[in-house]
Amino acid sequence: MNTALAGLAALVLATAATTASAQAPAAAAVPAAAGAPSVESTAIGDLLANPGAKAVLEKDYPELIAYPGIDQIKGMTLRDISAYPEAKLDNARLASIQHDLDSVKK
């Protein structure tokens, strides 16, 4: 009986966790100014290749520049890597970076 209760409790907890994560709201998109690089759609490799955008990243997100695995994430966007907690890149930080990128031309 205790085994059945433990199994049922585990099932309820797993279902609740799945439901909670499925209902978690998506992060709001951070819009870019016309003609500016975007945290949403510009690949990290393209940001690094643009001198103005690279200067923004050096100022606003220096840990990205110093990241030893940067070659493996150059095809991703800043929004893509924000899904990883170790990126320390929440929506407020993305908005701040985008604000500075808005003055940069592609």
C-alpha positions as CSV (number, residue, x, y, z in Angstrom):
1,M,0.0,0.0,0.0
2,N,2.8,2.4,0.9
3,T,4.5,1.6,-2.5
4,A,1.3,2.4,-4.3
5,L,0.9,5.7,-2.5
6,A,4.5,6.6,-3.2
7,G,4.0,5.8,-6.9
8,L,0.9,7.9,-7.0
9,A,2.5,10.8,-5.3
10,A,5.4,10.7,-7.7
11,L,3.0,10.6,-10.6
12,V,1.1,13.6,-9.3
13,L,4.3,15.6,-8.7
14,A,5.6,14.7,-12.2
15,T,2.3,15.8,-13.8
16,A,2.3,19.0,-11.8
17,A,5.8,19.8,-12.8
18,T,5.1,19.1,-16.5
19,T,1.9,21.2,-16.4
20,A,3.7,24.1,-14.7
21,S,6.6,24.1,-17.2
22,A,4.2,23.8,-20.1
23,Q,2.3,26.8,-18.9
24,A,5.3,29.0,-18.2
25,P,5.0,32.2,-20.3
26,A,7.5,32.7,-23.1
27,A,9.9,35.6,-22.7
28,A,8.7,38.7,-24.4
29,A,10.5,39.5,-27.7
30,V,12.8,42.5,-27.5
31,P,12.2,44.6,-30.7
32,A,15.2,46.0,-32.6
33,A,15.3,49.4,-34.3
34,A,15.1,49.3,-38.1
35,G,18.5,48.4,-39.6
36,A,20.0,47.4,-36.3
37,P,21.3,44.0,-35.3
38,S,18.9,42.1,-33.1
39,V,19.3,40.0,-29.9
40,E,16.3,38.0,-31.3
41,S,17.5,37.2,-34.8
42,T,21.1,38.1,-35.4
43,A,23.6,35.2,-34.9
44,I,26.3,35.8,-32.4
45,G,28.9,35.2,-35.1
46,D,27.4,38.1,-37.1
47,L,27.3,40.3,-34.0
48,L,31.0,39.6,-33.4
49,A,31.8,40.3,-37.1
50,N,30.2,43.7,-36.9
51,P,32.7,46.1,-35.1
52,G,29.9,48.2,-33.6
53,A,27.9,45.2,-32.3
54,K,31.1,43.6,-31.0
55,A,31.9,46.8,-29.0
56,V,28.4,46.6,-27.5
57,L,28.9,43.0,-26.5
58,E,32.3,43.9,-25.0
59,K,30.7,46.6,-22.9
60,D,27.4,44.9,-22.0
61,Y,28.2,41.2,-22.0
62,P,31.9,40.7,-21.6
63,E,31.5,37.2,-20.3
64,L,30.3,36.2,-23.8
65,I,33.5,37.5,-25.4
66,A,35.6,35.6,-22.9
67,Y,33.5,32.3,-23.2
68,P,35.9,29.6,-24.3
69,G,33.2,27.7,-26.3
70,I,32.2,30.8,-28.3
71,D,32.9,29.0,-31.6
72,Q,30.2,26.5,-30.8
73,I,27.5,29.1,-30.3
74,K,28.2,31.5,-33.1
75,G,25.2,30.2,-35.1
76,M,22.9,30.9,-32.1
77,T,21.3,34.2,-31.2
78,L,21.5,35.9,-27.8
79,R,17.8,34.9,-27.3
80,D,18.7,31.3,-28.0
81,I,21.5,31.2,-25.4
82,S,19.3,33.0,-22.8
83,A,17.5,29.7,-22.3
84,Y,20.6,28.4,-20.5
85,P,20.8,29.7,-16.9
86,E,24.6,29.8,-17.0
87,A,24.3,32.5,-19.7
88,K,23.0,34.9,-17.1
89,L,21.0,36.6,-19.8
90,D,17.5,37.5,-18.7
91,N,15.0,39.6,-20.6
92,A,16.1,42.8,-18.9
93,R,19.7,42.3,-19.9
94,L,18.6,41.4,-23.5
95,A,16.6,44.6,-23.6
96,S,19.6,46.6,-22.3
97,I,21.9,45.0,-25.0
98,Q,19.3,45.7,-27.7
99,H,19.0,49.3,-26.6
100,D,22.7,49.7,-27.2
101,L,22.6,47.7,-30.5
102,D,19.9,50.0,-31.8
103,S,22.6,52.6,-32.4
104,V,24.6,50.1,-34.6
105,K,24.0,49.5,-38.2
106,K,24.1,46.0,-39.8
